[in-house]
Amino acid sequence: MLAFDVLVRGRVTYEALDGAPARIPRGHCRVETHEGFVSLLWIDDMGAHSATLTAERFEEHLEAGAVLVLDAAQLGRRRAPERS
């Protein structure tokens, strides 16, 4: 399992327990990867919440810019050197 932080900055939806579409609020989320799916975890005024997406659906949100990885180094990607 790989875990990293993301910023939800666009429309990211998932299927709630009752089958209705629900939206993950904009802001900070913790992502945990599993084989074939990812879990997004966030906290709001009502408490802690989580949603599960297929890996493919999560990748679509990344490519669309709706989700931004906050620390790419955690994914094994090299960060661009900071300029001074």
Summary of the structure (lengths in Angstrom):
residues: 84
radius of gyration: 13.5
end to end distance: 35.2
largest distance: 51.3
contacts: 190
relative contact order: 0.26
helix: 17%
strand: 46%
